[in-house]
């Protein structure tokens, strides 16, 4: 049988174990000389502690403890709450702008404008220098370098 540890023996001595565990440890202590010596040392220590005078607590002990455990508002927490509130307001504002945006119909392009855009896209896709606008931009950039 394995010996109980010191904490289990102390619980046994203080009668802080259930009845089944108490019977089990009592049976072991009756057979084990080492555990009987440990239990006797625990009882001697408990007797010595019982002889000590009970300490007197100062009168201002509880107010000091109460002041330390009282809930306090931290400035950091207040700033985080304000920042979170501002973020929520910004989210609501921009979200409502996106949802309530007035839908305006796109202006209709004339046939000539559509043909110009189509030709421009075709030329730009085939050769960027064939497009007059991009050619003019490149020429201006070249002149600016000299």
N, C-alpha and C positions, 0 to 999 in steps of 0.2 A: 504494500500500500504506500502511495506517495504521501509525503508529509505536507500538511497545509503550510502556506507561506505566512509570513509575519502578519500581514494585513488580515488574513483569515483568522489567525489566532486572536488578534486584537478584537475583531468583530465577535468572535466566540466569547471572549472575556467580557465584552460590553453587552452581551446578549442581544446582538444586532443581527442574528441569523435566524432563519426559520427553524422549526422544531426538527425536521428531518436532517438538515445540515448540522444542527447542534448535536443530535445523537451520533451522527457520523464522526464528527470531530472529537466528541467525548470518548467514543470507542477507540479512536486512534491514539489520543493522548494517554489513555489508560495503558496502552501497549508500548508506546514510544517514549524512551527516556529523554531524547533530545527535545521533543515537543513539550514534555513536562517542564524541562528547564526553561525553555523559551516562555512558556505560559507563566511560570513563577517569576521570571524577570519582568514580564509585562505587568503582573500584579504588584510587584515591588515598585515599579516606576509609577503606576497609577496611584499607589498609596503615598508616594513622595509628592506627587503633584497635588493630591488632595490636601496635604499639609500646608501648601503655599497659601498666602493671603490672597483674597480676591482683589484684583486691581480696581482702583477707584477711577471712574471715568470723569474727565473734566466736564464742567457744566456747559462749555461752549463747543463741545464735540459735535452734537447733532446739527446746530446751525451751520457749522463749517462744511459738514458733509452735504447737507441739503443745498447749500449754495453751489457746491461743486457739481452736483448731479442735476441741478435745475436745467431745464432746456433753455438753450441760448440760440438766438438768431445770429447766424454767421453772415457776415457781409458777402462772402463769396456765394453763399446759397441764394441770397437776395439778388445778386447780379446775374446768376445763372437763370433764375426764374424770370427776371426782366428780359434777358436775352432770348429765352425760349418764347416768351410772350410776343416779343417784337418779331421773331421769326414766324410765329403762327399768323400774326397780323399781315405780314408781308406775303406769306403764302396764300392767305385768303384774298388779299387785294389783287395779286397778280393772277390768281386762279379765276376770280370773278371777272377780271378783264378779259381773260382768254375765252371764257364761256360766253360772256355777254357781248362779245365783239360784234359790231354790226357787219353783216355780210353785204358787201357791195358787189354788184355784178362787174365783171371785167369788161373794159371798153372793147367794143368790136373793132377789129382792124379792117381797113378797106382791102380790096383785092390787090391793089398796087402795093400796099405795105406788106401784105402777106407774101406776095411774089418776091419783093426785095429781101425779106427775112429768109425765105427759102433759098434764094440765090446766094445770099451771104453765108448761110450755113453750109451749103454745098461747096462753095469756093474755099471756105475756111477749113473744111474737112479734107479737101484734096491737097491744098498747099497754103500754108499760112501767109506766104508772101503774095499770093494772088489776090488776097483781100486788100482793098485799098486802104481801109482804116488801119489794119495792122502794119501795112507797108509804110504809111505815114508815121506811125508811132516809132517804128524802127529807124526811119530816116532822121527824125527829131532826136532820138537817143544817140544816133551816130554823130550828128552835128554837135551835140552837147559834150561829147567826149573830146572833140578836137579843140 
